[in-house]
Amino acid sequence: MQSPSTTGILRQALAGSQMLLVAFGALVLMPLITGMDPNVALFTAGMGTLVFHLVTGGQIPIFLASSFAFIAPILAAKTKFGLEETLGGLVAAGILYILLSGLVKLRGTGFINRLLPPVVIGPVIMVIGLSLAPVAVHMASGRAGDGSAQLVPYDTAILIAMASLIVTIVASVWAKGLFRLIPIMFGVVTGYVLSAITGIVDYTPILEAPWLAMPNFVAPEFGWSAILFMIPVAIAPAIEHIGDVLAISNVTGKNYLKKPGLHRTLLGDGLATSSAALLGGPPNTTYSEVTGAVMLTRNFNPRVMLWAAVTAIVLAFVGKFGAALQTIPVPVMGGILCLLFGSIAVVGLNSLIRHQVDLSEARNLVIVGVTLVFGIGGMVLGHMEGIALCAVVAIALNLVLPGDREAWGKAIYEHQAD
């Protein structure tokens, strides 16, 4: 078998760098919001992608990186348990994926449909987005994410935040080709330039950072409270994972749920999340932005994602690069997050609409209503609260209340009746 030519390898490397660029904005934004090291996030995204491809036999053109679904739980868990125990909880969340993959292998995907119909998935994903709304508004207003301190004067902050938001919206809606896939990058660059002009950027960390440096790896600690807090949160990203595997299957014309199989993709995602947390990185998830780039470029070669992973790992050791990312002012991120967090909520709403879930049905109204109030209101029962609690409550209500078919919505119901 002939080895690929140097030109072919260079093309793959260039394509891989392009895929990383598409994922880059969201990849580094998540650790910056949660107070994690962006260099560690780059390293664990690259490592997690390599682990995923090893488990799945390198068959799927997918890139894994920081999951936005875990932002609110990480912020809450860090306040309650500290970073190290939060990481221990994230390791456990990855193990839940691994257990799910074992169940899928043994019993097929039927039990997932029973546990997680649209009436459960929709409101839980909506809670993830809506519960983060105050964080976005605080940051856009120049305050810390929890609103505890005014970091940038309000008038300056709101100008920068709105400019970043508007540019991100324009790029999302009107940009063409690959540019449409990197709206976050456009928003960050615009906000950073305005921040530099208004004099709120502190360049000291960049000047003091070495060119080459080891990422700030952090070892987890394990406590049952943090583990029980974090495990239920993994339910929504697991559903997101299934959706992304279906999406890339549609793009490439191959059924990845059968080969290599959903059990292998869930296993790869779980191992990537747990291994990231073992080093102090954010949990990983499959990136739909990269799936969009695959669809646009028609480059279905999974090796491209390996080059994206290697590029991310190399960048993780550039000290000045990470320092530059950490100088991005709070209002820049806040403006962009006003769109991103709202978009997460809309994904959940779309799940209900697409499946025509009838909310005039008493059982569906109860499930969605209680889930939203518990999640957004921050209800606490025992060791669980917020997103973790509302996910468990939604699943329990769906299992207890009569009407399995109604849980899937009118579209499925009518299909079954035919």
C-alpha positions in Angstrom: 0.0 0.0 0.0 1.5 3.3 -1.0 2.0 6.0 1.6 0.2 9.3 1.0 2.2 11.9 -0.9 3.7 14.9 0.9 1.2 17.2 -1.0 -1.7 15.0 0.3 -0.4 15.2 3.9 0.0 19.0 3.6 -3.6 19.3 2.3 -4.9 17.2 5.2 -3.0 19.3 7.7 -4.3 22.5 6.2 -7.9 21.1 6.2 -7.4 20.0 9.8 -6.3 23.6 10.8 -9.4 24.9 9.0 -11.6 22.6 11.0 -9.9 23.7 14.3 -10.5 27.3 13.3 -14.3 26.6 12.9 -14.4 25.0 16.4 -11.9 27.4 18.0 -14.3 30.2 19.2 -16.6 27.9 21.2 -13.7 25.7 22.2 -11.8 28.5 24.1 -14.9 30.5 25.1 -16.2 27.8 27.4 -13.1 27.5 29.6 -12.7 31.3 29.7 -16.3 31.6 31.1 -15.8 28.8 33.7 -12.3 30.0 34.8 -10.5 27.0 33.4 -7.2 27.2 31.4 -7.8 27.6 27.7 -4.5 25.9 26.9 -5.6 22.8 28.9 -8.9 22.9 27.0 -7.0 22.9 23.7 -4.9 20.0 24.8 -7.8 17.9 26.1 -9.9 18.7 23.0 -7.1 17.3 20.8 -6.5 14.4 23.1 -10.2 13.6 23.4 -10.6 13.7 19.6 -7.7 11.2 19.2 -9.3 9.0 21.9 -12.7 9.1 20.1 -11.1 8.2 16.8 -9.1 5.3 18.4 -12.3 3.9 19.9 -14.4 4.3 16.7 -11.7 3.0 14.4 -11.2 6.4 12.7 -14.3 6.1 10.7 -16.2 9.3 11.5 -15.2 12.9 10.6 -15.9 14.3 14.0 -14.1 16.7 16.3 -14.6 16.9 20.1 -14.2 20.0 22.2 -15.6 22.0 25.2 -19.3 21.4 25.9 -21.5 24.4 26.6 -24.1 22.2 28.3 -21.8 22.0 31.3 -21.1 25.7 31.8 -23.9 26.4 34.4 -23.2 23.2 36.4 -19.4 23.8 36.5 -20.0 27.4 37.7 -22.3 26.2 40.4 -20.2 23.2 41.4 -17.0 25.3 41.6 -18.7 27.6 44.1 -20.0 24.7 46.2 -17.2 22.1 45.9 -14.1 23.8 44.4 -12.5 23.1 41.0 -10.8 19.8 42.0 -14.1 18.1 43.2 -15.9 19.6 40.2 -13.4 17.8 37.9 -14.1 14.6 39.9 -17.8 15.0 39.1 -17.0 15.5 35.4 -15.0 12.3 35.4 -18.1 10.6 36.7 -20.2 12.2 34.0 -17.9 10.7 31.4 -18.3 7.3 33.1 -22.1 7.7 32.7 -21.6 7.9 28.9 -19.5 4.7 29.2 -22.3 2.9 31.1 -24.8 4.2 28.5 -22.7 2.8 25.7 -22.7 -0.6 27.5 -26.5 -0.6 27.8 -26.8 0.4 24.1 -24.5 -2.6 23.2 -26.6 -5.0 25.3 -30.1 -3.7 24.7 -30.1 -1.5 21.6 -31.4 2.0 21.5 -35.0 1.4 22.4 -34.5 2.2 26.1 -33.1 5.6 25.2 -36.3 6.4 23.4 -38.2 5.3 26.5 -36.1 7.4 28.9 -35.5 10.4 26.8 -38.4 11.4 24.4 -38.6 14.9 23.1 -40.9 16.0 26.0 -37.9 15.3 28.3 -35.1 16.4 26.1 -36.7 19.7 25.0 -37.2 21.4 28.4 -33.9 20.2 29.8 -32.0 21.7 27.0 -34.0 24.9 27.3 -33.1 25.1 31.0 -29.4 24.8 30.1 -29.7 27.9 27.9 -32.1 30.0 30.0 -30.4 29.4 33.3 -27.2 30.9 31.8 -29.0 34.1 30.7 -28.0 36.1 33.8 -24.4 35.2 33.3 -24.5 36.6 29.7 -26.2 39.8 30.8 -23.8 40.3 33.8 -20.8 39.9 31.5 -22.2 42.1 28.7 -22.7 44.8 31.4 -19.1 44.6 32.4 -19.6 42.6 35.6 -18.2 39.2 36.7 -20.3 36.3 35.6 -22.0 36.0 39.0 -22.6 39.8 39.1 -20.4 40.2 42.2 -18.0 42.9 40.8 -18.0 45.6 38.2 -14.9 44.9 36.1 -15.5 47.4 33.2 -17.5 50.7 33.4 -21.1 50.0 32.2 -21.2 52.5 29.3 -18.0 51.1 27.8 -18.9 47.5 28.4 -22.4 47.7 26.8 -21.0 49.4 23.7 -18.3 46.7 23.2 -20.8 43.9 24.1 -23.5 45.1 21.6 -20.9 45.6 18.8 -19.6 42.0 19.4 -23.2 40.7 19.4 -24.2 42.5 16.2 -21.1 41.4 14.3 -21.7 37.8 15.4 -25.3 38.0 14.3 -24.4 39.5 10.9 -21.7 36.8 10.3 -24.2 34.1 11.3 -26.9 35.3 9.0 -25.2 37.0 6.0 -21.7 35.6 5.8 -21.0 33.1 3.0 -19.2 29.8 2.8 -16.7 29.0 5.6 -17.0 32.5 7.1 -20.6 31.7 8.1 -19.2 28.9 10.3 -16.9 31.2 12.4 -19.2 34.0 13.6 -17.8 33.8 17.1 -14.3 34.6 15.8 -15.6 37.7 14.0 -17.4 38.8 17.2 -14.3 38.2 19.4 -12.0 40.1 17.0 -14.4 43.1 16.7 -14.9 43.2 20.5 -11.1 42.9 21.2 -10.2 45.7 18.8 -12.8 48.0 20.4 -11.5 47.0 23.8 -8.0 47.9 22.8 -9.2 51.3 21.5 -11.0 52.0 24.7 -8.0 51.0 26.7 -9.5 48.2 28.8 -7.2 45.4 27.6 -4.3 44.5 30.0 -1.4 43.2 27.9 0.8 42.4 30.9 0.0 38.6 30.9 1.0 38.3 27.3 4.3 40.1 27.9 5.1 38.0 31.0 4.1 34.6 29.5 6.8 32.4 28.0 6.6 31.4 24.4 6.6 27.7 25.3 4.9 26.5 28.5 3.2 23.5 30.0 -0.6 23.9 30.2 -1.8 24.3 33.8 -3.0 20.8 34.3 -5.1 20.1 37.5 -5.8 16.7 39.1 -9.4 16.0 40.2 -10.5 15.1 43.7 -13.5 12.8 44.2 -16.5 13.6 46.5 -19.9 12.0 46.4 -21.7 15.3 46.6 -20.0 16.7 43.5 -20.4 13.4 41.7 -24.2 13.2 42.4 -24.5 16.8 41.4 -22.8 16.4 38.1 -23.9 13.0 36.8 -27.5 13.9 35.8 -26.2 16.9 33.9 -24.6 14.5 31.4 -28.1 13.4 30.1 -28.6 16.4 27.8 -25.1 16.2 26.2 -25.6 12.5 25.6 -28.7 13.4 23.6 -26.7 16.1 21.8 -24.2 13.4 20.9 -26.8 11.2 19.3 -28.1 14.1 17.3 -24.6 15.0 16.1 -23.8 11.4 15.1 -27.1 11.4 13.1 -26.3 14.7 11.5 -22.8 13.6 10.3 -24.4 10.3 9.1 -26.8 12.4 6.9 -23.9 14.6 5.6 -21.7 11.7 4.6 -24.4 9.2 3.6 -23.2 6.6 6.0 -25.0 5.1 9.0 -22.6 5.6 11.9 -25.2 4.4 14.4 -24.7 0.9 12.9 -21.1 1.1 12.0 -19.0 1.7 14.1 -22.2 1.8 16.3 -23.8 4.2 18.8 -22.2 2.2 21.6 -18.7 2.9 20.3 -19.4 6.6 19.7 -20.8 7.0 23.2 -17.8 5.1 24.6 -15.4 7.4 22.7 -17.2 10.5 24.0 -17.3 9.2 27.5 -13.6 8.4 27.6 -12.8 11.8 26.0 -14.8 13.6 28.7 -13.3 11.6 31.6 -9.7 11.9 30.3 -10.2 15.6 29.9 -11.4 16.1 33.4 -8.5 14.0 34.8 -6.2 16.7 33.4 -8.3 19.7 34.5 -10.0 20.3 31.2 -13.7 20.9 30.4 -15.9 18.0 29.3 -15.9 17.2 25.6 -18.7 16.9 23.2 -19.1 16.4 19.4 -19.1 19.8 17.6 -21.9 20.5 15.2 -20.0 23.5 13.9 -17.4 21.1 12.5 -20.1 18.9 11.0 -21.3 22.0 9.2 -17.8 22.6 7.9 -17.6 19.0 6.7 -20.9 19.5 4.8 -19.7 22.7 3.3 -16.2 21.5 2.2 -17.4 18.0 1.3 -14.2 16.7 3.0 -15.3 13.5 4.5 -11.9 12.1 5.4 -11.7 11.4 9.1 -7.9 11.9 9.1 -8.5 15.6 8.7 -9.9 15.6 12.3 -6.7 13.9 13.5 -4.7 16.8 12.1 -7.1 19.3 13.8 -6.5 17.4 17.1 -2.7 17.5 16.7 -2.8 21.2 15.9 -4.9 21.9 19.0 -2.4 19.9 21.1 0.6 21.8 19.7 -1.1 25.2 20.3 -1.7 24.2 23.9 2.0 24.5 24.6 2.3 28.1 23.3 2.2 30.1 26.5 1.7 33.5 24.9 -1.3 32.2 23.0 -3.1 31.1 26.1 -2.2 34.3 27.8 -3.6 36.3 24.9 -6.9 34.4 25.1 -7.2 35.3 28.8 -6.9 39.0 28.1 -10.2 39.0 26.2 -12.3 41.4 28.2 -15.6 40.3 29.9 -17.9 42.4 27.7 -16.7 40.8 24.5 -17.6 37.3 25.8 -20.9 38.6 27.3 -22.1 40.1 24.0 -21.5 36.8 22.1 -23.0 34.7 24.9 -26.3 36.7 24.7 -26.7 34.9 21.3 -25.1 31.5 22.2 -27.0 30.8 25.4 -30.3 31.9 23.7 -29.4 29.5 20.8 -29.1 26.6 23.2 -32.6 27.3 24.6 -34.0 27.5 21.0 -32.5 24.0 20.3 -34.6 22.6 23.1 -37.7 24.5 21.9 -37.1 23.2 18.4 -37.1 19.6 19.7 -40.7 20.1 21.0 -41.8 21.8 17.8 -40.2 19.4 15.4 -41.8 16.4 17.0 -45.1 18.3 17.4 -45.3 17.7 21.1 -48.9 18.6 22.2 -48.6 20.8 25.3 -52.3 20.8 25.8 -51.9 17.2 26.9 -51.9 17.3 30.7 -48.8 14.9 31.1 -46.7 17.0 28.7 -47.7 20.3 30.3 -46.8 18.9 33.7 -43.4 17.6 32.5 -42.3 20.8 30.6 -43.7 23.2 33.2 -42.2 21.6 36.3 -38.9 21.0 34.5 -38.6 24.7 33.4 -39.4 26.1 36.9 -37.2 23.7 38.8 -34.3 24.2 36.4 -34.5 28.0 35.9 -35.6 28.7 39.5 -32.7 26.7 40.9 -34.8 24.3 43.0 -32.7 22.3 45.5 -33.7 18.8 46.6 -31.1 16.9 48.6 -27.7 17.1 46.8 -29.3 18.0 43.5 -30.3 21.4 42.0 -30.7 23.3 38.8 -30.1 21.4 35.6 -29.2 18.1 37.3 -32.4 18.1 39.3 -34.7 19.1 36.4 -33.2 16.4 34.2 -33.9 13.7 36.9 -37.4 15.1 37.5 -38.3 15.2 33.8 -37.2 11.6 33.3 -39.1 10.5 36.5 -42.3 12.3 35.5 -42.2 10.8 32.0 -41.8 7.3 33.3 -44.6 7.7 36.0 -47.2 9.6 34.1 -49.4 7.6 31.6 -49.1 8.2 27.9 -45.9 7.0 26.2 -46.9 8.0 22.7 -47.8 11.5 23.7 -44.2 11.9 25.0 -42.9 11.6 21.5 -45.3 14.2 20.0 -48.0 14.2 17.4 -45.7 13.5 14.4 -44.6 10.1 15.9 -48.1 9.4 17.2 -49.7 9.8 13.8 -46.9 7.8 12.2 -47.5 4.9 14.6 -51.2 5.0 13.9 -50.8 4.6 10.1 
